[in-house]
Amino acid sequence: MKFFEFLRKVNSEDNGNPSSMRTIAFMVCAQFSLVLSFGFVMAIFKHPELVIAYAGLLLSVILGVLGIKGWQKDKEEKVVTPPEEKQ
């Protein structure tokens, strides 16, 4: 499976339609991971006493975003795809 095809399937609903909420959650996780990872590297070199706090912050942000998405997925209405007509 190609990487971009994988991303397209991950960011779409159960019936294959694109989901802006999943795309936004993916972008938030990617951006926070990048920024906080850079900060984590800087903390290792300049403030080693903050390494555990930075790891906890990174974990809590990612789990928070994914938890909100999971809660939203549970509360949304199920999308029913009509059966295909026989030709």
C-alpha positions as CSV (number, residue, x, y, z in Angstrom):
1,M,0.0,0.0,0.0
2,K,1.4,3.4,-0.9
3,F,1.9,5.9,1.9
4,F,-0.5,8.6,0.5
5,E,-3.2,6.0,-0.1
6,F,-2.8,4.9,3.5
7,L,-3.2,8.5,4.6
8,R,-6.3,9.0,2.4
9,K,-7.9,5.9,4.0
10,V,-7.0,6.9,7.5
11,N,-8.5,10.4,7.1
12,S,-11.8,9.1,5.6
13,E,-15.0,7.9,7.2
14,D,-16.1,4.3,7.3
15,N,-17.9,4.7,3.9
16,G,-14.8,6.2,2.2
17,N,-15.9,9.9,2.3
18,P,-13.2,12.3,3.3
19,S,-13.4,13.5,6.9
20,S,-12.3,17.0,7.8
21,M,-12.3,16.2,11.5
22,R,-9.9,13.3,11.0
23,T,-7.7,15.4,8.8
24,I,-7.5,18.2,11.4
25,A,-6.8,15.7,14.2
26,F,-4.0,14.2,12.0
27,M,-2.5,17.6,11.3
28,V,-2.6,18.6,15.0
29,C,-0.9,15.4,16.0
30,A,1.8,15.8,13.3
31,Q,2.5,19.5,14.1
32,F,2.6,19.0,17.8
33,S,4.8,16.0,17.5
34,L,7.2,17.9,15.3
35,V,7.3,21.0,17.5
36,L,7.5,19.2,20.8
37,S,10.1,16.7,19.5
38,F,12.3,19.7,18.5
39,G,11.7,21.1,22.0
40,F,12.5,17.7,23.5
41,V,15.9,17.7,21.8
42,M,16.6,21.2,23.0
43,A,15.5,20.3,26.5
44,I,17.9,17.3,26.5
45,F,20.9,19.6,25.7
46,K,20.0,22.8,27.7
47,H,17.6,21.6,30.5
48,P,18.0,17.8,31.2
49,E,15.7,18.1,34.3
50,L,12.7,18.8,32.0
51,V,13.0,15.7,29.9
52,I,10.3,13.7,31.8
53,A,7.9,16.8,31.8
54,Y,8.4,17.2,28.1
55,A,7.7,13.5,27.4
56,G,4.5,13.8,29.5
57,L,3.4,16.9,27.6
58,L,3.9,15.3,24.3
59,L,2.0,12.2,25.3
60,S,-0.9,14.1,26.9
61,V,-1.4,16.3,23.8
62,I,-1.5,13.4,21.4
63,L,-3.7,11.3,23.6
64,G,-6.0,14.3,24.2
65,V,-6.5,14.9,20.5
66,L,-7.1,11.2,19.7
67,G,-9.4,10.9,22.7
68,I,-11.5,13.8,21.6
69,K,-11.7,12.3,18.1
70,G,-12.7,8.9,19.6
71,W,-15.4,10.5,21.7
72,Q,-16.7,12.4,18.6
73,K,-16.7,9.2,16.6
74,D,-18.8,7.5,19.3
75,K,-21.3,10.3,19.4
76,E,-21.8,10.8,15.6
77,E,-24.6,9.1,13.6
78,K,-23.6,6.1,11.7
79,V,-23.4,6.6,8.0
80,V,-25.5,4.1,6.1
81,T,-24.5,3.4,2.5
82,P,-27.5,2.3,0.3
83,P,-27.1,-1.1,-1.3
84,E,-26.1,-1.1,-5.0
85,E,-28.9,-1.7,-7.4
86,K,-28.6,-4.8,-9.6
87,Q,-28.3,-4.0,-13.3
